[in-house]
Amino acid sequence: MSHRILVVDDEPDVLELIEFNLKAAGFEVATAVDGEEALKKARSAPPELIILDIMLPEIDGMQVCKTLKREPATASIPIILLTAKAAEIDRVLGLELGADDYVTKPFSPRELILRVKGLLRRQSGVPETKAEHLHIGELDIDLPRHEVRISGKRVELTATEFKLLTVLAQRRGRVQSRDQLLRDVWEYDSLIDTRTVDTHMRRVRKKLGKAARHLETLRGVGYRFREG
């Protein structure tokens, strides 16, 4: 069964290009040309992933992302933001709102497909590990279920946030550079803006609350998970 992708863009040429390449890669594709249509389609038939343009008429992509991430039925759907804006603040804001990745126009269709496949793997796959459960202090990471609990209370993490936390926890005590995390969590072959890692770390820390004490920042180096 092929994965269903919702593509949202008000530029017909861009929409056609993405749809063509996704179908050629074996995906089922639904499309929307504005924010209102995107929300309607995401709610009525939730896709496995959404490619969302930021500059949309009526309801922009940022608001669509924010709305979908707040609703339980759509909160876990991975979102890739598609934007012509090159400003760092736009990329960071999109990630802060819950998006999992971003691609800046003009983009390579091949790169976009690789990003889509990588996100879907993180969404459905179980990270490689000998242990199915990681118990560290009050933190409990259940890999088969893709669940994180703090003192028994479940914490909702996106697929990317879950893999980021798991990778750090599995390598606790060892420093992980931002570039290493981009390769192992996001599966990027080439280096991109390492702010992606920092933004996701802020989100994970906020969700973990007191348990965020396990996540240590080494300025200019990277991150480390510590037991104490």
C-alpha positions as CSV (number, residue, x, y, z in Angstrom):
1,M,0.0,0.0,0.0
2,S,1.4,3.4,-1.1
3,H,1.7,6.3,1.3
4,R,-0.7,9.2,0.7
5,I,0.9,12.6,0.5
6,L,-1.0,15.9,0.7
7,V,0.7,18.7,-1.4
8,V,-0.4,22.3,-0.7
9,D,0.8,25.1,-3.0
10,D,-1.0,27.9,-4.9
11,E,1.4,27.8,-7.8
12,P,0.1,25.4,-10.5
13,D,3.6,24.6,-12.0
14,V,5.1,23.8,-8.6
15,L,2.1,21.7,-7.6
16,E,2.3,19.8,-10.9
17,L,6.0,19.2,-10.5
18,I,5.8,17.8,-7.0
19,E,2.8,15.7,-7.9
20,F,4.5,14.2,-10.9
21,N,7.7,13.3,-9.0
22,L,5.8,11.9,-6.0
23,K,3.7,9.7,-8.2
24,A,6.8,8.5,-10.1
25,A,8.2,7.5,-6.8
26,G,5.2,5.4,-6.0
27,F,3.2,7.7,-3.7
28,E,-0.5,8.5,-3.8
29,V,-1.0,12.2,-4.0
30,A,-3.8,14.6,-3.0
31,T,-3.5,18.4,-3.6
32,A,-4.8,21.7,-2.3
33,V,-4.3,25.2,-3.5
34,D,-5.0,27.2,-0.3
35,G,-5.0,26.9,3.4
36,E,-8.7,26.3,3.9
37,E,-8.7,23.4,1.4
38,A,-5.6,22.0,3.0
39,L,-7.2,22.0,6.5
40,K,-10.4,20.4,5.1
41,K,-8.5,17.6,3.3
42,A,-6.1,16.9,6.2
43,R,-9.0,16.6,8.6
44,S,-11.3,14.5,6.3
45,A,-8.7,12.0,5.1
46,P,-5.5,12.5,7.1
47,P,-2.4,11.8,4.9
48,E,0.8,10.1,5.9
49,L,2.7,13.3,5.2
50,I,2.1,16.9,4.1
51,I,4.2,19.1,1.9
52,L,3.1,22.7,2.8
53,D,3.9,25.9,1.1
54,I,4.2,28.9,3.5
55,M,2.9,31.6,1.1
56,L,-0.8,30.7,0.6
57,P,-3.8,32.9,0.1
58,E,-6.4,33.4,2.9
59,I,-4.8,31.1,5.5
60,D,-1.0,30.9,5.2
61,G,1.1,27.8,5.6
62,M,2.3,28.8,9.1
63,Q,-1.2,29.0,10.4
64,V,-2.2,25.7,8.7
65,C,0.8,24.0,10.3
66,K,0.0,25.5,13.8
67,T,-3.6,24.5,13.5
68,L,-2.9,20.9,12.4
69,K,-0.3,20.4,15.1
70,R,-2.8,21.5,17.8
71,E,-5.5,19.0,16.7
72,P,-5.1,15.5,18.1
73,A,-6.3,13.8,14.9
74,T,-3.6,15.5,12.8
75,A,-0.9,16.4,15.3
76,S,1.3,13.4,14.4
77,I,1.3,14.0,10.6
78,P,4.8,15.0,9.5
79,I,5.0,18.3,7.7
80,I,7.6,19.6,5.3
81,L,7.4,23.3,4.8
82,L,8.0,24.6,1.2
83,T,9.0,28.2,1.0
84,A,10.6,30.8,-1.2
85,K,11.7,32.7,1.8
86,A,15.4,32.5,2.5
87,A,15.3,34.3,5.8
88,E,16.4,32.2,8.7
89,I,13.6,33.5,11.0
90,D,11.0,31.9,8.6
91,R,12.6,28.5,8.8
92,V,13.0,28.6,12.5
93,L,9.5,29.8,13.1
94,G,8.1,27.0,11.0
95,L,10.1,24.4,13.0
96,E,9.0,26.0,16.2
97,L,5.4,25.6,15.2
98,G,5.9,21.9,14.8
99,A,7.0,21.3,11.2
100,D,9.5,18.4,10.8
101,D,11.5,19.8,7.9
102,Y,11.7,22.5,5.3
103,V,12.8,22.9,1.7
104,T,13.6,26.2,0.1
105,K,12.5,27.1,-3.4
106,P,13.9,26.6,-6.0
107,F,14.3,23.0,-4.9
108,S,15.6,19.7,-6.3
109,P,12.7,17.2,-6.8
110,R,15.1,14.4,-6.0
111,E,16.1,16.1,-2.7
112,L,12.4,16.6,-1.8
113,I,11.6,12.9,-2.5
114,L,14.6,11.9,-0.3
115,R,13.3,14.2,2.5
116,V,9.8,12.7,2.2
117,K,11.1,9.1,2.3
118,G,13.4,9.9,5.3
119,L,10.5,11.4,7.3
120,L,8.2,8.5,6.5
121,R,10.9,6.1,7.7
122,R,11.2,8.0,11.0
123,Q,7.4,8.0,11.4
124,S,7.0,4.3,11.0
125,G,10.3,2.7,11.7
126,V,11.8,1.5,15.1
127,P,15.3,2.8,15.8
128,E,18.0,0.1,15.8
129,T,18.8,-0.9,19.3
130,K,19.3,-4.0,21.4
131,A,17.0,-2.7,24.1
132,E,13.3,-2.2,23.4
133,H,12.9,0.0,26.5
134,L,15.2,2.7,27.9
135,H,14.7,3.6,31.5
136,I,16.7,6.6,32.6
137,G,15.7,8.2,35.9
138,E,12.0,9.3,35.5
139,L,12.3,8.9,31.8
140,D,10.9,5.8,30.0
141,I,11.4,5.4,26.2
142,D,9.4,2.5,24.7
143,L,10.9,2.0,21.2
144,P,8.4,-0.5,19.7
145,R,5.4,1.7,20.7
146,H,7.2,5.0,19.9
147,E,6.2,6.3,23.3
148,V,7.9,8.5,25.9
149,R,6.7,8.7,29.5
150,I,7.9,10.8,32.4
151,S,7.1,9.4,35.8
152,G,4.4,7.4,34.0
153,K,2.8,10.3,32.2
154,R,2.9,10.1,28.4
155,V,4.7,12.9,26.5
156,E,3.6,13.6,22.9
157,L,6.6,13.8,20.5
158,T,6.7,14.0,16.8
159,A,8.6,11.2,14.9
160,T,11.6,13.4,14.5
161,E,11.6,14.5,18.1
162,F,11.3,10.9,19.2
163,K,14.2,9.7,17.1
164,L,16.4,12.7,18.3
165,L,15.8,11.9,21.9
166,T,16.3,8.1,21.3
167,V,19.6,8.6,19.5
168,L,20.9,10.8,22.3
169,A,19.7,8.4,25.0
170,Q,21.2,5.4,23.3
171,R,24.5,7.2,23.2
172,R,24.3,8.7,26.6
173,G,27.5,10.1,28.0
174,R,28.9,10.6,24.5
175,V,28.8,14.1,22.8
176,Q,26.9,14.2,19.5
177,S,27.8,17.0,17.1
178,R,25.0,18.8,15.2
179,D,26.3,17.5,12.0
180,Q,26.3,13.9,13.3
181,L,22.7,14.3,14.5
182,L,21.7,15.7,11.1
183,R,23.1,12.5,9.5
184,D,21.7,10.0,12.0
185,V,18.3,11.6,12.8
186,W,17.4,13.5,9.6
187,E,19.5,11.2,7.3
188,Y,20.9,14.1,5.3
189,D,23.9,13.3,3.1
190,S,24.9,16.9,2.8
191,L,25.2,19.5,5.5
192,I,22.4,22.0,5.9
193,D,21.5,24.6,8.5
194,T,22.3,23.1,11.9
195,R,19.7,25.4,13.4
196,T,17.3,22.6,12.5
197,V,18.9,20.5,15.3
198,D,18.8,23.4,17.8
199,T,15.1,24.1,17.1
200,H,14.1,20.5,17.6
201,M,16.1,20.3,20.8
202,R,14.3,23.3,22.2
203,R,11.0,21.6,21.4
204,V,12.0,18.4,23.0
205,R,13.3,20.1,26.1
206,K,10.1,22.1,26.5
207,K,8.0,18.9,26.3
208,L,10.2,17.0,28.7
209,G,9.9,19.6,31.4
210,K,12.1,18.6,34.4
211,A,13.4,15.6,32.6
212,A,15.1,18.0,30.2
213,R,18.0,18.1,32.7
214,H,19.3,15.0,31.0
215,L,19.9,17.0,27.8
216,E,23.2,18.9,28.0
217,T,24.4,21.5,25.5
218,L,28.1,21.8,24.9
219,R,28.5,25.2,23.3
220,G,30.1,25.1,19.9
221,V,30.3,21.3,20.0
222,G,26.8,19.7,20.2
223,Y,24.6,17.8,22.7
224,R,25.0,15.0,25.2
225,F,22.5,12.9,27.2
226,R,23.6,12.5,30.8
227,E,22.2,10.0,33.3
228,G,22.2,12.3,36.4
